[in-house]
Amino acid sequence: MEIISCHAARCCYVLDFRGVNHLSTRRSKLPILRGERFFYILSEPGSASSRYSRVDSLRSMRLHQHRRSGRVYSRDKYEHAGSSVVAETSNSYILDGEEGGSSVSDGVRSIPKVSIPSLPDGGNGDGVDFISSRFWEWKLKLIVHYDTSGSENTDSPPVLFLPGFGVGSFHYEKQLKDLGRDYKVWALDFLGQGMSLPVEDPTLQSQDREKGSLDGETSVWGFGDESKTWAEELVFSVDLWRDQVRCFIQEVIKEPVYLVGNSLGGFVALYFAACHPEWVKGVTLLNATPFWGFLPNRERSPRLSRLFPWAGTFPLPSSLKKFIEILWQKISDPRSVTEILKQVYADHTTDVDEVYSRIVETTRHPAAAASFASIIFAPQGRLTFEENLDRCRMNKTPICLMYGKDDPWVRPVWGLQVKRRVPDAPYYEISPAGHCPHDEVPEVVNFLLRGWIRNLESDGSAMLPLLDGESSEHGVCKDLEFTREGSRRSVQVQFYGSKLSVWNWLNYQLKALFI
């Protein structure tokens, strides 16, 4: 059996059975399932028309599928089709057998590689969704930037992406262009980052003199002598970002969302879900940082917090200004940005020029240095990462874990600890991939995210990506293949599901046979 063609965006699959012996005998053993099902097309050489078979993944030939939400192509549509007809959908159908096999055996055969859709090629006009850059005024002088796509998908679930530290919505461009074809998608810049920096200096000079500068030439904001009225309580903390997400969902999206967060964004996503479960359909963590903030929270530790008189508010205290200047000069140096990107990306062939340019551009904003200081010295959140996890589990908020195995910062042990605390959460360990798997291997992350959302939206009738009857506590390893820039690539994914999730899916499928 051979897969002749596979095209991303709207994928087409033609299966060639040349050299397959006794095919008709084997086909007669395939089960006929009741109810609405997807099918694949079998084309035999010399046959005047295509024959159709429906396959149950519980039998010897299992069909792994990645199907577009809400779209079904019926058998009747292709009743008189010839062998050249293919399914017009972005699904990925892979038969559980080796490519190029010359026969179909009665036993179960494993697949060394699973083909998944590639990213849409905007240069060829291949179904890339348009990204719109917008601004939203949350409060006086607090202007929030965000990107959005897929606004025409009115009947699809919304997905909100939250960025890591030092980046912004631009880090999710590959998700917005691809997933925007199926869902309503947003990516948010946290206040104090990306393009959500202050629109004016949050401080005033008490004396008639020029504002200070980091290098003696460039004017900077936030280093004045007193704060302006609108910035008196401003501090760029996880509590502020949690409230920012809440208001953004309520005022802009206006319905519960699927949250996806990388690194710091993962922490904030979980924090928000723990505090406002009614606005969350599910949370996906991409190498989420398990802690944030160095200073104690004033509500949790009022006595201890008194030992730290400054907690990220404006203006910066004069005793720390020189230290902040030196630290910022080191952090914002383009050479430092380059070195950090080399650390967090496991595959150094990944094009990070755009990410590099956007980060450097942000560091040149006059409010960047003071905002960085506010973030670093902001207090911890009211809830710890573990408390957020426990709350989400208590509220039965669905959680999905996707971790780059080669992350030098958030090592796989952190992801596995989350998995142990929330055992029902699917856990995908991706390699090679570092701290930002969504940007390094977006094909894999988008494929897994689509499948996870489809599983939840179908109440479990659609199987989780890479989940099969052999899944156990030891996990299942698959090689996911895709095409990028004309070459074939392979990424290994270790999947840890739960026996409960497998049983739920099997139970649903058995019931469907009798409906």
Solvent accessible surface area in square Angstrom, and as a share of the most:
residue,aa,sasa,rsa
1,M,21,0.10
2,E,80,0.36
3,I,38,0.19
4,I,95,0.48
5,S,29,0.19
6,C,45,0.27
7,H,106,0.47
8,A,18,0.14
9,A,3,0.02
10,R,107,0.39
11,C,0,0.00
12,C,32,0.19
13,Y,16,0.06
14,V,32,0.18
15,L,10,0.05
16,D,14,0.07
17,F,7,0.03
18,R,155,0.57
19,G,52,0.50
20,V,20,0.11
21,N,93,0.48
22,H,130,0.58
23,L,22,0.11
24,S,74,0.48
25,T,69,0.40
26,R,59,0.22
27,R,39,0.14
28,S,90,0.58
29,K,114,0.48
30,L,24,0.12
31,P,26,0.16
32,I,140,0.71
33,L,8,0.04
34,R,149,0.54
35,G,53,0.51
36,E,139,0.62
37,R,55,0.20
38,F,26,0.11
39,F,10,0.04
40,Y,12,0.04
41,I,13,0.07
42,L,4,0.02
43,S,16,0.10
44,E,44,0.20
45,P,87,0.55
46,G,89,0.85
47,S,39,0.25
48,A,108,0.84
49,S,52,0.34
50,S,8,0.05
51,R,121,0.44
52,Y,29,0.11
53,S,8,0.05
54,R,57,0.21
55,V,13,0.08
56,D,12,0.06
57,S,18,0.12
58,L,72,0.36
59,R,117,0.43
60,S,43,0.28
61,M,25,0.11
62,R,24,0.09
63,L,12,0.06
64,H,19,0.09
65,Q,49,0.22
66,H,4,0.02
67,R,47,0.17
68,R,35,0.13
69,S,45,0.29
70,G,88,0.84
71,R,78,0.28
72,V,62,0.36
73,Y,28,0.11
74,S,58,0.37
75,R,111,0.41
76,D,108,0.56
77,K,115,0.49
78,Y,18,0.07
79,E,102,0.46
80,H,168,0.75
81,A,15,0.11
82,G,30,0.29
83,S,52,0.33
84,S,96,0.62
85,V,41,0.23
86,V,33,0.19
87,A,16,0.12
88,E,83,0.37
89,T,2,0.01
90,S,5,0.03
91,N,0,0.00
92,S,3,0.02
93,Y,17,0.06
94,I,9,0.04
95,L,15,0.07
96,D,9,0.05
97,G,11,0.11
98,E,93,0.41
99,E,107,0.48
100,G,54,0.52
101,G,16,0.16
102,S,77,0.50
103,S,50,0.32
104,V,10,0.06
105,S,48,0.31
106,D,90,0.47
107,G,45,0.44
108,V,87,0.50
109,R,63,0.23
110,S,87,0.56
111,I,12,0.06
112,P,79,0.50
113,K,76,0.32
114,V,8,0.04
115,S,8,0.05
116,I,1,0.01
117,P,15,0.10
118,S,21,0.14
119,L,46,0.23
120,P,16,0.10
121,D,65,0.34
122,G,45,0.44
123,G,79,0.76
124,N,120,0.61
125,G,65,0.63
126,D,52,0.27
127,G,42,0.40
128,V,47,0.27
129,D,21,0.11
130,F,165,0.69
131,I,41,0.21
132,S,25,0.16
133,S,71,0.46
134,R,107,0.39
135,F,114,0.48
136,W,28,0.10
137,E,107,0.48
138,W,26,0.09
139,K,106,0.45
140,L,122,0.61
141,K,63,0.27
142,L,14,0.07
143,I,40,0.20
144,V,0,0.00
145,H,2,0.01
146,Y,15,0.06
147,D,15,0.08
148,T,6,0.04
149,S,5,0.03
150,G,1,0.01
151,S,79,0.51
152,E,111,0.50
153,N,25,0.13
154,T,100,0.58
155,D,145,0.75
156,S,25,0.16
157,P,15,0.09
158,P,2,0.01
159,V,0,0.00
160,L,0,0.00
161,F,0,0.00
162,L,0,0.00
163,P,1,0.00
164,G,4,0.04
165,F,81,0.34
166,G,35,0.34
167,V,13,0.08
168,G,0,0.00
169,S,2,0.01
170,F,19,0.08
171,H,8,0.03
172,Y,1,0.00
173,E,63,0.28
174,K,62,0.26
175,Q,0,0.00
176,L,2,0.01
177,K,74,0.31
178,D,5,0.03
179,L,0,0.00
180,G,0,0.00
181,R,27,0.10
182,D,9,0.05
183,Y,4,0.02
184,K,24,0.10
185,V,0,0.00
186,W,30,0.10
187,A,0,0.00
188,L,0,0.00
189,D,2,0.01
190,F,0,0.00
191,L,3,0.02
192,G,6,0.06
193,Q,6,0.03
194,G,6,0.06
195,M,93,0.41
196,S,0,0.00
197,L,13,0.06
198,P,5,0.03
199,V,79,0.45
200,E,48,0.22
201,D,8,0.04
202,P,2,0.01
203,T,3,0.01
204,L,85,0.42
205,Q,40,0.18
206,S,72,0.47
207,Q,119,0.53
208,D,156,0.81
209,R,124,0.45
210,E,156,0.70
211,K,83,0.35
212,G,37,0.35
213,S,32,0.20
214,L,26,0.13
215,D,88,0.46
216,G,66,0.63
217,E,156,0.70
218,T,74,0.43
219,S,62,0.40
220,V,11,0.07
221,W,51,0.18
222,G,0,0.00
223,F,17,0.07
224,G,2,0.02
225,D,56,0.29
226,E,85,0.38
227,S,24,0.16
228,K,41,0.17
229,T,114,0.66
230,W,47,0.17
231,A,0,0.00
232,E,96,0.43
233,E,151,0.68
234,L,13,0.06
235,V,28,0.16
236,F,2,0.01
237,S,5,0.03
238,V,1,0.00
239,D,20,0.10
240,L,28,0.14
241,W,0,0.00
242,R,27,0.10
243,D,38,0.20
244,Q,0,0.00
245,V,0,0.00
246,R,65,0.24
247,C,14,0.08
248,F,0,0.00
249,I,0,0.00
250,Q,64,0.28
251,E,90,0.41
252,V,38,0.22
253,I,12,0.06
254,K,142,0.60
255,E,61,0.27
256,P,52,0.32
257,V,0,0.00
258,Y,4,0.01
259,L,0,0.00
260,V,0,0.00
261,G,0,0.00
262,N,2,0.01
263,S,14,0.09
264,L,0,0.00
265,G,0,0.00
266,G,0,0.00
267,F,5,0.02
268,V,0,0.00
269,A,0,0.00
270,L,0,0.00
271,Y,0,0.00
272,F,0,0.00
273,A,0,0.00
274,A,4,0.03
275,C,34,0.21
276,H,38,0.17
277,P,46,0.29
278,E,110,0.49
279,W,56,0.20
280,V,15,0.09
281,K,68,0.29
282,G,0,0.00
283,V,0,0.00
284,T,0,0.00
285,L,0,0.00
286,L,0,0.00
287,N,0,0.00
288,A,1,0.01
289,T,14,0.08
290,P,12,0.08
291,F,130,0.54
292,W,50,0.18
293,G,18,0.18
294,F,158,0.66
295,L,19,0.09
296,P,17,0.11
297,N,9,0.04
298,R,131,0.48
299,E,117,0.53
300,R,115,0.42
301,S,38,0.24
302,P,68,0.43
303,R,199,0.73
304,L,92,0.46
305,S,11,0.07
306,R,173,0.63
307,L,129,0.64
308,F,81,0.34
309,P,126,0.79
310,W,29,0.10
311,A,10,0.08
312,G,0,0.00
313,T,41,0.24
314,F,8,0.03
315,P,34,0.21
316,L,3,0.01
317,P,37,0.23
318,S,94,0.61
319,S,99,0.64
320,L,46,0.23
321,K,39,0.17
322,K,133,0.56
323,F,103,0.43
324,I,0,0.00
325,E,34,0.15
326,I,104,0.53
327,L,51,0.25
328,W,24,0.08
329,Q,88,0.39
330,K,137,0.58
331,I,64,0.33
332,S,20,0.13
333,D,33,0.17
334,P,53,0.33
335,R,184,0.67
336,S,19,0.12
337,V,8,0.05
338,T,51,0.30
339,E,91,0.41
340,I,64,0.32
341,L,15,0.08
342,K,108,0.46
343,Q,95,0.42
344,V,7,0.04
345,Y,5,0.02
346,A,40,0.31
347,D,40,0.20
348,H,129,0.58
349,T,103,0.60
350,T,14,0.08
351,D,103,0.53
352,V,34,0.20
353,D,101,0.52
354,E,94,0.42
355,V,10,0.06
356,Y,67,0.25
357,S,56,0.36
358,R,58,0.21
359,I,25,0.13
360,V,10,0.06
361,E,110,0.49
362,T,30,0.17
363,T,25,0.14
364,R,176,0.64
365,H,60,0.27
366,P,41,0.26
367,A,2,0.01
368,A,6,0.05
369,A,2,0.02
370,A,2,0.01
371,S,1,0.00
372,F,19,0.08
373,A,0,0.00
374,S,0,0.00
375,I,5,0.02
376,I,44,0.22
377,F,37,0.15
378,A,2,0.02
379,P,20,0.13
380,Q,73,0.33
381,G,4,0.04
382,R,87,0.32
383,L,26,0.13
384,T,52,0.30
385,F,6,0.02
386,E,68,0.31
387,E,60,0.27
388,N,0,0.00
389,L,4,0.02
390,D,63,0.33
391,R,97,0.36
392,C,0,0.00
393,R,131,0.48
394,M,146,0.65
395,N,59,0.30
396,K,176,0.75
397,T,12,0.07
398,P,45,0.29
399,I,5,0.03
400,C,0,0.00
401,L,0,0.00
402,M,0,0.00
403,Y,1,0.00
404,G,0,0.00
405,K,92,0.39
406,D,57,0.30
407,D,0,0.00
408,P,58,0.37
409,W,125,0.44
410,V,10,0.06
411,R,116,0.42
412,P,21,0.13
413,V,75,0.43
414,W,83,0.29
415,G,0,0.00
416,L,48,0.24
417,Q,84,0.37
418,V,6,0.04
419,K,25,0.10
420,R,163,0.60
421,R,96,0.35
422,V,11,0.06
423,P,53,0.34
424,D,80,0.42
425,A,3,0.02
426,P,10,0.06
427,Y,0,0.00
428,Y,0,0.00
429,E,17,0.08
430,I,0,0.00
431,S,25,0.16
432,P,64,0.40
433,A,0,0.00
434,G,0,0.00
435,H,9,0.04
436,C,11,0.06
437,P,0,0.00
438,H,0,0.00
439,D,8,0.04
440,E,2,0.01
441,V,9,0.05
442,P,1,0.01
443,E,4,0.02
444,V,0,0.00
445,V,1,0.00
446,N,2,0.01
447,F,14,0.06
448,L,0,0.00
449,L,0,0.00
450,R,14,0.05
451,G,0,0.00
452,W,4,0.01
453,I,1,0.01
454,R,14,0.05
455,N,21,0.11
456,L,48,0.24
457,E,78,0.35
458,S,31,0.20
459,D,125,0.65
460,G,21,0.20
461,S,24,0.15
462,A,1,0.01
463,M,25,0.11
464,L,13,0.07
465,P,9,0.05
466,L,12,0.06
467,L,4,0.02
468,D,9,0.05
469,G,57,0.54
470,E,116,0.52
471,S,13,0.08
472,S,34,0.22
473,E,123,0.55
474,H,140,0.63
475,G,16,0.16
476,V,20,0.12
477,C,62,0.37
478,K,18,0.08
479,D,36,0.18
480,L,0,0.00
481,E,24,0.11
482,F,1,0.01
483,T,51,0.30
484,R,43,0.16
485,E,159,0.71
486,G,76,0.73
487,S,54,0.35
488,R,115,0.42
489,R,64,0.23
490,S,49,0.32
491,V,7,0.04
492,Q,87,0.39
493,V,0,0.00
494,Q,44,0.19
495,F,0,0.00
496,Y,48,0.18
497,G,7,0.07
498,S,17,0.11
499,K,138,0.58
500,L,96,0.48
501,S,24,0.16
502,V,16,0.09
503,W,142,0.50
504,N,83,0.42
505,W,26,0.09
506,L,43,0.21
507,N,48,0.25
508,Y,95,0.36
509,Q,12,0.05
510,L,81,0.40
511,K,120,0.51
512,A,15,0.12
513,L,49,0.24
514,F,162,0.67
515,I,154,0.78
